[in-house]
Amino acid sequence: MKTIKTKDEMRAVSAKLISQGRTFGLVPTMGYLHKGHISLIESSKKKCDATIISIFVNPIQFGPGEDYDKYPRDTQRDIEIALKEEVDFVFIPESKEMYLKNHLTYVNIEKMDKVMCGHFRENHFRGVSTVVLKLFNIIKPDYVFFGEKDFQQLTIIKKMVNDLDVDVKIVSCKTIREPDGLAMSSRNKYLSEKERKNAAILYNTILFAEKEIKKGCKDLEEIKKECLEILNQNEFIKKIDYFDFRDPETLDECESAHGSLHDILIASAVYIGETRLIDNKVVLL
Amino acid sequence: MKTIKTKDEMRAVSAKLISQGRTFGLVPTMGYLHKGHISLIESSKKKCDATIISIFVNPIQFGPGEDYDKYPRDTQRDIEIALKEEVDFVFIPESKEMYLKNHLTYVNIEKMDKVMCGHFRENHFRGVSTVVLKLFNIIKPDYVFFGEKDFQQLTIIKKMVNDLDVDVKIVSCKTIREPDGLAMSSRNKYLSEKERKNAAILYNTILFAEKEIKKGCKDLEEIKKECLEILNQNEFIKKIDYFDFRDPETLDECESAHGSLHDILIASAVYIGETRLIDNKVVLL
């Protein structure tokens, strides 16, 4: 396994892989790797001749007052995990290597980047789209692997790739969960023991909504009201950013589950104590 | 010469050129080719093994009330010119081939796209950056050729390429002019005979400003005032959008010519009758 710190070196490795006719996959991460990332790596290793992971805590996707500074980092541990998983290359640039001093260019996926998490995290998704497109341009992977846990991110990246004719295939991978249902996330580390024990409430409420949708008796407004009640009753939930029913492809809000022409994305963001957690599930109709 | 209408066919041609190890250049145009375009084609032919021109009047870079509908088009003549110039491929997609029905993704080069022409043509430059990035992604050229006549466009594209790590080299080519100094432009066709005879006033005023800067006696504010007077006195000039002195790299406004640490871009946009013309010159200091 080779660790790469500069764009130039990364470009040289990519050019060599291309000239050898080897397909290669990219798993973009912000490090602090967990089983979710490992499952992305496994997907890439199954599909591609070589696998690259990038580790970069992207400053431009964090807003003022968000957790950029305290975002968990443990490069040594990450590299050991990558080694164990037989990753071929780890691209781990510094911020000043990734961005010019006077960076001005941003990719905006309009409408989609304003709803759900985008409504609460201004400029978050333009930061994500911009860094992801930069990684695509530097690394030129055949396949890129994203987890469904960050469903809005996945939808936005797919839209960007289609709209801008980017020559890459996006592979979405199932959310990996703890035994109690909590979705794996680097931010779970922030939870106190008590908060952690209660954190599965988010996924359980999403499962409750799914069950109610499938029953087909109540309208979505009613189900949403019940879900908000469940969440509000839990003493560890300090704030609910949203609990939404949306079209998984366009992220438009669903009016009604009855006769819906598409599947329904149930997505939510809540604060357990100080920690913002997100989760989602697509109900296949 | 081959004429290509679909992205898929274009991608196949590009892949073949790459696999053959041939370098190739792209000359992006909106058609209605003139000597300015031909000089870009000649530059590409000198530098590259193969040359592709794209012809696409890009709807998203025109604002409401602008000349998208009446923009001059003559595909047959364009193809004859390309043939005569021994272009290898002409990519000429329709609008519905280039854009998905629900296109949402735009590339914004902040600050730079708000000044000069960007101040008067809202969303113009995000339309340009977006289509140009799409063309880069579809065609994957080694070199792309832009004229200096659209200087702000050139500066913005260079900035986008640097900021987004796009793997392409931008080549800027000198503005081609009519014998009286008028910069070649497809929009010159809009000018009446009388307007055409007076249109060189724009470039002559820019040359006057250059001379005054080089003399070094007056400050930029004074020179600007004199230039605006010259333009205002011409009965064919119906409106002056701007007459600016700027840093050619950042497009920041110049405070003073004395002791400037960079060259000075003189750039202007005026209406001759109903026709909006732009021109510029970089003063090397």
Interface residues (C-beta under 8 A of the other chain):
Chain A: K7 R11 Y99 L100 N102 H103 L104 T105 Y106 V107 N108 I109 E110 K111 M112 S129 T130 L133 K134 N137 I138 K140 K159 M160 N162 D163 L164 D165 V166 D167 T250
Chain B: K7 R11 Y99 L100 N102 H103 L104 T105 Y106 V107 N108 I109 E110 K111 M112 S129 T130 L133 K134 N137 I138 K140 K159 M160 N162 D163 L164 D165 V166 D167 T250
